[in-house]
Amino acid sequence: MSKTIKGHKRDKNFTSQVYTFLQAKYYLILVLILGVAFLALQPTVSSNLIPQKRQLLLTTFLNQVNQDQHISAQKFWEFREFYSPGTFTFNSESVGVYQTFRIINLPTPQTDLIFFTAPKTKSLDAVINSPRIYLDKISSISEPVFQNSSSVIYYNTQSSLKIIFYKSIDEMRSANGFFDYLPSELEFLDGKYWLNETELRLD
């Protein structure tokens, strides 16, 4: 009788160990599935972690630019945020904080308004008085990846790509939703242009 009881206990212990092992295994599989699903559904997260994802986003963006022969303001804004998620900061001397952000001053020929900083991206949005400012910035660029009359994309180094363009204020309004573009803001913006300078790290 005692041997039977001992054998039964061993079988019970073995079954319990197998059950515990399977629980741990399925828990690990569940965590992996949830992790993969999170990355798949959160491209702004996965692009910071997976270089191949950033490369795919960049290739798609460049192909679209070359196909359209211009940089779409809205597509650029989306691409910048997805390529390497980061944070926006504002020039407090020119941007006031009310219920929304508001342009309150444009004191110089180039007034920097918004700075976007991310692990793989540094970007600046400014307002300029004249396209001449843009032309001066690109005067020494050779062998661009893309160029038209108002934009240029080129390799700054082997591991970085620069995008510089200027656009009308109407195009700025179509992409940049931080401002309300109230009459007082439009008065500041009248006759001016949106300038963007962005550097992407490719590593």
C-alpha positions as CSV (number, residue, x, y, z in Angstrom):
1,M,0.0,0.0,0.0
2,S,2.8,2.4,0.9
3,K,4.5,1.9,-2.4
4,T,1.3,2.6,-4.2
5,I,0.9,5.8,-2.3
6,K,4.5,6.9,-2.9
7,G,4.1,6.1,-6.6
8,H,0.9,8.1,-6.7
9,K,2.7,11.1,-5.1
10,R,5.5,10.9,-7.6
11,D,3.0,10.9,-10.5
12,K,1.2,13.9,-8.9
13,N,4.4,15.8,-8.5
14,F,5.5,15.1,-12.1
15,T,2.1,16.2,-13.4
16,S,2.4,19.4,-11.3
17,Q,5.9,20.1,-12.7
18,V,4.7,19.6,-16.3
19,Y,1.7,21.9,-15.7
20,T,4.0,24.6,-14.2
21,F,6.4,24.3,-17.1
22,L,3.6,24.6,-19.7
23,Q,2.2,27.6,-17.9
24,A,5.6,29.3,-18.0
25,K,6.0,28.4,-21.7
26,Y,2.7,29.7,-22.7
27,Y,3.1,32.8,-20.6
28,L,6.4,33.5,-22.5
29,I,4.8,32.9,-25.8
30,L,1.9,35.2,-24.9
31,V,4.4,38.0,-23.9
32,L,6.2,37.5,-27.2
33,I,3.0,37.7,-29.2
34,L,1.9,40.8,-27.4
35,G,5.3,42.4,-27.9
36,V,5.3,41.7,-31.6
37,A,1.7,43.0,-31.9
38,F,2.6,46.2,-30.0
39,L,5.5,46.9,-32.3
40,A,3.5,46.1,-35.4
41,L,0.6,48.4,-34.3
42,Q,2.9,51.2,-33.0
43,P,5.2,52.1,-35.9
44,T,6.4,55.2,-34.1
45,V,7.9,52.9,-31.5
46,S,9.3,50.2,-33.8
47,S,11.1,52.7,-36.1
48,N,13.3,53.8,-33.2
49,L,14.2,50.2,-32.4
50,I,14.4,48.6,-35.8
51,P,16.8,50.1,-38.4
52,Q,15.2,48.2,-41.2
53,K,11.9,49.9,-40.5
54,R,13.5,53.3,-40.7
55,Q,15.2,52.3,-44.0
56,L,11.9,51.2,-45.4
57,L,10.2,54.5,-44.4
58,L,13.0,56.5,-45.9
59,T,13.0,54.5,-49.2
60,T,9.3,54.9,-49.5
61,F,9.5,58.7,-48.8
62,L,12.3,59.2,-51.3
63,N,10.5,57.2,-54.0
64,Q,7.4,59.3,-53.5
65,V,9.4,62.5,-53.7
66,N,11.1,61.4,-57.0
67,Q,7.8,60.3,-58.4
68,D,6.0,63.5,-57.5
69,Q,9.0,65.7,-58.2
70,H,8.3,67.7,-55.1
71,I,8.1,67.2,-51.3
72,S,4.5,67.0,-50.1
73,A,4.2,69.0,-46.9
74,Q,1.8,66.6,-45.2
75,K,3.7,63.5,-46.2
76,F,6.9,65.0,-45.0
77,W,5.4,65.9,-41.6
78,E,4.2,62.3,-41.2
79,F,7.5,60.8,-42.4
80,R,9.5,62.9,-39.9
81,E,7.5,61.8,-36.9
82,F,7.4,58.1,-37.9
83,Y,11.1,57.9,-39.0
84,S,12.2,58.6,-35.4
85,P,9.6,59.6,-32.8
86,G,10.7,62.6,-30.7
87,T,9.5,65.8,-29.1
88,F,8.6,69.3,-30.3
89,T,9.8,72.4,-28.5
90,F,8.9,76.0,-29.3
91,N,10.8,79.3,-29.5
92,S,9.1,81.2,-26.6
93,E,10.1,84.5,-28.0
94,S,8.0,84.0,-31.1
95,V,5.4,81.4,-30.0
96,G,3.0,82.1,-27.2
97,V,1.1,79.5,-25.3
98,Y,-2.6,80.2,-24.9
99,Q,-5.3,77.5,-25.4
100,T,-3.2,76.6,-28.4
101,F,0.2,77.8,-29.7
102,R,0.2,81.2,-31.3
103,I,2.7,83.0,-33.4
104,I,3.3,86.3,-31.6
105,N,6.5,87.7,-33.2
106,L,8.7,87.3,-36.3
107,P,11.5,89.7,-35.6
108,T,14.3,88.4,-37.9
109,P,14.6,87.5,-41.6
110,Q,14.7,83.9,-40.4
111,T,12.7,83.2,-37.2
112,D,12.9,79.7,-35.8
113,L,9.6,78.6,-34.5
114,I,9.6,74.8,-33.8
115,F,12.4,72.4,-33.0
116,F,11.9,68.6,-33.4
117,T,14.4,66.4,-31.6
118,A,14.5,62.6,-31.8
119,P,17.2,59.9,-31.5
120,K,17.7,59.8,-35.3
121,T,16.3,63.2,-36.3
122,K,17.0,66.9,-35.8
123,S,14.6,69.3,-37.5
124,L,13.8,73.0,-37.5
125,D,10.7,74.8,-38.8
126,A,11.1,78.5,-39.4
127,V,9.5,81.4,-41.2
128,I,11.7,83.3,-43.6
129,N,11.2,86.7,-45.4
130,S,12.6,85.6,-48.7
131,P,13.6,82.5,-50.7
132,R,17.1,84.0,-50.9
133,I,17.7,82.6,-47.4
134,Y,17.0,79.1,-48.7
135,L,19.1,79.6,-51.8
136,D,22.1,80.8,-49.7
137,K,21.8,77.6,-47.6
138,I,22.0,75.3,-50.6
139,S,24.5,77.2,-52.7
140,S,27.4,74.8,-52.0
141,I,25.5,71.5,-52.3
142,S,26.7,69.1,-55.0
143,E,25.2,65.8,-56.1
144,P,21.9,66.0,-54.4
145,V,19.6,63.0,-54.1
146,F,16.7,65.2,-55.2
147,Q,16.4,68.9,-56.1
148,N,13.9,71.2,-57.5
149,S,13.4,75.0,-57.3
150,S,12.3,75.0,-53.7
151,S,13.8,71.8,-52.1
152,V,16.9,69.7,-51.9
153,I,17.8,66.3,-50.4
154,Y,21.4,65.3,-50.1
155,Y,23.9,63.2,-48.1
156,N,25.5,65.5,-45.6
157,T,27.9,62.6,-44.6
158,Q,27.9,58.9,-45.2
159,S,25.7,58.4,-42.2
160,S,23.3,61.4,-42.5
161,L,20.8,62.8,-45.0
162,K,19.7,66.4,-45.0
163,I,16.3,67.7,-46.3
164,I,15.9,71.5,-46.8
165,F,12.9,73.2,-48.4
166,Y,10.8,76.3,-48.3
167,K,7.1,76.4,-49.0
168,S,4.2,78.8,-49.0
169,I,2.4,79.6,-45.8
170,D,-0.7,77.9,-47.2
171,E,1.3,74.6,-47.4
172,M,2.6,75.2,-43.9
173,R,-1.0,75.5,-42.7
174,S,-1.9,72.2,-44.4
175,A,0.7,70.3,-42.5
176,N,1.4,72.2,-39.2
177,G,-1.6,72.0,-37.0
178,F,0.0,73.5,-33.9
179,F,-1.2,77.0,-34.8
180,D,-4.7,78.3,-35.3
181,Y,-3.6,80.8,-37.9
182,L,-5.8,83.6,-36.5
183,P,-5.9,86.9,-38.3
184,S,-3.2,88.3,-36.0
185,E,-0.9,85.4,-36.9
186,L,-1.7,85.7,-40.6
187,E,-0.7,89.3,-40.5
188,F,2.7,88.2,-39.2
189,L,2.9,85.5,-41.9
190,D,1.8,87.7,-44.9
191,G,4.4,87.6,-47.7
192,K,6.6,85.1,-45.8
193,Y,7.6,81.4,-46.3
194,W,7.9,78.3,-44.3
195,L,11.4,76.9,-44.1
196,N,12.4,73.4,-42.9
197,E,15.8,72.0,-42.3
198,T,16.0,68.3,-41.2
199,E,18.9,66.0,-40.7
200,L,18.4,62.2,-40.5
201,R,20.8,59.8,-39.0
202,L,21.1,56.7,-41.1
203,D,22.8,54.4,-38.7
